[in-house]
Every structure is written in C-alpha cells, then in structure tokens.
Amino acid sequence: MEYLSITNVSKSFGEKVLLSDINLTINKGDKIALIAKNGSGKTTLLKIIAGLESAEGEQSKVLLSKQIRIGFLDQEPQIEVTRTIEEVFLGIDMPKIKALKQYKQALQAADPTALERSVTQMDDLKAWDAEAQGHELLYRLNLTDTDQIVDNLSGGQKKRLALARLIMSEPDFLILDEPTNHLDIEMIEWLEGYLAASSRTIFMVTHDRYFLERICNEIIELDNGHLYVYRGNYSDYLEKKELRQQQEGVVHDKAKRLLHKELEWMRRQPKARGTKAKSRIDKYYQLEEKVSSISYDAAFKIEVDTARLGKKILEFYDVSKAYGEKKLISEFWYKFRKGERVGITGPNGTGKTTFVRMLTGEVRPDKGKRVVGETVRFGYFSQDGIELDESKRVIDVIRDYGDYIPLTKGLKLSAAALLERFMFSREHQQVYVSQLSGGERKRLRLLCVLMQNPNFLILDEPTNDLDILTLNVLESYLLQFPGCLVIISHDRFFMDKLVEHMFIFEGDGKITDFNGTYSQWKVQAKAYSKTRKKITPNRAIEDTNIVSQTIPRKRSYLEKKEISNIESDLLKLESRKSEIEQIFASGLTDAQSIISLSKELGDIKTRIDENEMRWLELSEDQ
C-alpha cells in the first residue's frame, strides 16, 4: 500500500535552493532514514511531508493516503506549557485514551448513566490497560512524576514527553526528526528495539548510525537539492554510495574518502545482535585491529602539535560530590595518563556533566583532592557551548581564538583551512553567524574549542545536531588528537570509534571503570553478569587505565546475610510484579486502581533493579 507520494517538489530560501524537483514514494512497512549535511533541507522536507510546510512549483504534488494516521516528532516539539504530564497524556487523540478520559470524568462526577456508558465504551475498545501502558511508557522515558507542569520540564524532558505522546497515539506513519536527541543510552537502546520490532512505517532524520544500521531498510541522501535512494541499512548505503561515486568518476571528493574509511571501520565490526554464544563473545575480544590503527588519507591527517603533557596530568583522590541528598560522585580515585581516551555514559541526572566540570576545576568536590599538572591545558565543549556573536562572520569568530593551529614538523594550519576541513567552504566562511543552521552553529562552537589547541580535551555531547559527514570529520580529527580525551556522548557509534575505556555512571555516586569500548561493555554485561568492577583506591599503581582490584578476602557474615535477604526480597517483588501484571491483563480494575498499581509497579521495578545490582556486587569473586 502506498502511504505517500511526492512529485516535483521544490523549496528555496532566498537564493539558497534546498529541494529541486524531488520525487519520493513511501510504502507501508518502509523504514527510511534521510541523511544530508546540516543546512541542506532535511527538516524542511520532513515538514513538507507532514503537511506543516508547503512546497513550491506549479507541478509539485504531495499525496498522503487518507486511510492512515500520521505522527510527527519535531526537534523542538510544541506542548501546552500549563498542562501536567498526566493531562498531556489524557489529551492524546486516540479512541482508547478518549474513552479513558470520559470514564474518569464520569467517575469524578458520580454520574451513573455516564459511567455505565463509558464502561461499555471501555469494554468495546479494550481500553482498560491503556493507562497502565501509558504510565509504563512514561516510566521508561524517565517521566515518573506525572503531576509535573510542562513549563517546569527541561528541553530534554519535553522531547521525551512528545515522544511518549507520539508512541501512545499509535500512528500508522511515524515521521521523526532526530528522535535520539536528549535521550540517554538506555532510552536510545529501548527506542531502537521498539522501532525495529514495530510494523509501523517510519521516515526519520537521525545521525545515530546504529539506528541506521539496525532499523532502516532504505536510506535516502539529500545532496545539492536532489535525492539518492539506497536500499538496505547503513553498511549497504556506504557500499552503494562508494560504487555510485566511482561510476560518476568522483575522485577528489572529501566526503567520498571519509565515508570509504567509515565503511572500512564498519566491516571490521562484529554484528552484535541478540544473544551471543560464548565462542562468539570470545571471538569478539580476539579482534586484534583497534580503531586507533585505522590509517586515514593524508588529505585528512592533521597532526596537531599540542603542548607537551608532563608526568603529572590530572589526579583525583577520594573525591565525592553531592547536591543535597543526591549523591553524584562517591569516593572516586583516578590518575589520568598521557593519551588516554575515556568515554562517559550513564542515565541522565547521574552526574556526568558535574564530573567533567570537576575535571576542569569549574566545580569543586565536597570531599577529597584534585591535583592538576602544570602543563595541562583544558579545552571544554559544554552542552550549552560557546556563545556566538550573531553579527560576526564565521571566519572572524574562529580568528578571535587564533590565526592558526601549530602542526608537527613546524607546519601550521590556518583558521580558514581548519574551517574547510570541517565542511565550511571559503564562501561559507563569509556567512554571518545569524544565517547558520543549528548543526552549523554546533560545528562552529566545536571549532572554537579546537582552535584553542588544548592538550586535555573534554567534549560533553558533541554529536547532537551534527550530520554524518561532519561526524566523520570530527572522528578523523579526534583519532589523531595526541592529548587526553574525555567524551560524554549518547552516540554509541561515536564512542566505539574513539574511546579505549569507559566510566559508567550508575547513580547514587557509583562509577564503574570498564577497560574497553561501550559495545564491548554491553556485550560483556549481558553475557557475564559478574563482570562489573567498581573503581577502588590503589595509590601504588601509576597505570590506572586498568581497573583497580581489591585484595581478595572472605565474605563476611553480614554480607552473607544481606545476600540471603536480597534473594528473599527479590522473590517477593517478582511475585507482586506478576500479580499486578495479571490484574492489568484481566481488565477488572477501575481508573484509580490503575494509577495506584502503575506507580507501585514502577517502584517494584526500581527496587528489583537496585537489589539485582547489590546482589551482583556482593556475589563477585572474592
């Protein structure tokens, strides 16, 4: 069944042509991603398809099947700010939710006639579990306080609420603009699994390359106003694009060489899907080629000559940090060494940004000691980023930080040349900041940090709003960066390419140091439940890139008793969880009970997770 057909669609802003006679057909079951450079019209095309913007040209046609329901997730979703999360949920345009709302109103009004009518409607629509499903979805997206006013939510919370509302409305055709922005990795992986298993038709813009690899059956590239269609996932796209460029005789295209290297990297990776046998996991760790060994074309090689790092770089001794009752970092010990590449991940709100601000000295610890070497020169890209002067041209913004970056062998890289490497042409360098897209501004802010030539580089969510070509350029630069590198990112692909070990923020001040990439940690965590190791004091070891070990000891009587209590508690929690799920399945419960039981179910799942984590810690080899 054909869901959408667009013919001869064009769109311009002033003299800039975004779309030129675009033709596209989307059929039922398609899972399509649109990729392009920042500022090339991706969001504009999505809004034309969703009916939020009009196309240009007398011959243009946008035909959407009248038999389907469409759902659109904007990058900056609009939600009525005076409503609560619960009210937004009950305002979803969906028969089941409308019936639930009428039922709750009839209950509140104590109107027997209206109540009887609404009960019949709830039965007919099988809507008794709709509220439980909604609260479960909100719980997964970390929106548990349903009485919160939308105006008090952060930008990320609003995006997650819009996503929950969209999923609950059950549209036939999903249009998603950067759905992974503002989600932590656990939420991203849940959304990835949900979309991969869903039979819904999807058209999305995303820079998340694991999304592209694992969800899509077609990738469309928007390049200079024209569409190029590639059947298959991200690996297929890279192969087919390379073939197309060869056929077209493109020999000096920087993007071609970048994507060729990306394809090489993709081919090196194991296909990490589903449950692995132990032999496959062993093979996974026997891969001898490391990401850092990839050789890049000379045209992309930037051997930056950063200031030399001394023996002492950055050391944390028994550092703790809390805000009120909330522990973010507890008794953390670590010594950074030269050339270290650390990735930081964990749920939102566990202290990742606070931690990197402690690295730079912007935030002081409540307890413990931070020691910085005399030669360290920090470069910090924050989520807010450097404030840009809208009245300046791109080249002038960069030159405020210097005219060049020193390279090895006495060479120099000018500000203009650095901009060119990061996809700002000489012509584009004369554009005013006010004319840049969101992704282009993000790219410019990154360059402002790089232009300062730090030897200890900290990047807090650098990949949001960047297109795939820019990500390739940034990855190429960072792979050759000679100093220390610390990255907070929800982009798993980006992390896998660049970091050598991970700090996993687990909440309540706990930080786990894993020696490997993010994907390796996920595979090992799933396959071997006892591989978690806590960072522990070890003043004698200089090379703390390896996880510190505690001295073997026997388990105490109190620890044995705690394990027994946890196991008993888990049995009771699992039993109660099953009871609640059976109540929901039966449909024999009223609205107030649904709300109460949903909250209880959320609390039970949290307690189960906490108990399992504690059980794992206590059950590690002694």
Protein Blocks (a to p, Z undefined) as FASTA:
>chain_A
ZZbdcehiacdehjbcfbghiacdddehiacdddddehilpmmmmmmmnopaccedjkbc
cdddfkbccddddfbdcddfkbcfklmmmmpccfklmmmmmmmmmmmnopaklmmmmmmm
mmmnopmlmmmmmmmmmmmnopablmbcfklpcfklmmmmmmmmmmmnopabdcdehklg
opafklmmmmmmmmmmpmbdcddddfbfklmmmmpgcdcddeehiacddeddfklmmmmm
mmmmmmnopakbfklmmmmmmmmmmmmpccdehjddfklmmmmmmpmbdfklpccdfklm
ccdddddddfblcdcehiacdehjbcfbghiacdddehiacddeddehilpmmmmmmmno
maccfbdcddddfkbccddddfkopaddfkbcfklmmmmnojbdcdehhiacdfklmmmm
nopafklmmpcfklpcfklmmmmmmmmmmmnopabdcdehklgopafklmmmmmmmmmmp
mbdcddddfbfklmmmmmmbdcddebjhiacddeddfklmmmmmmmmmklpccddddfkb
mblmbccddddddddfklmmmmmmmmmmmmmmmmmmmmmmmmmmnopacfklmmmmmmmm
mmmmmmmmmmmmmmmmmmpcZZ
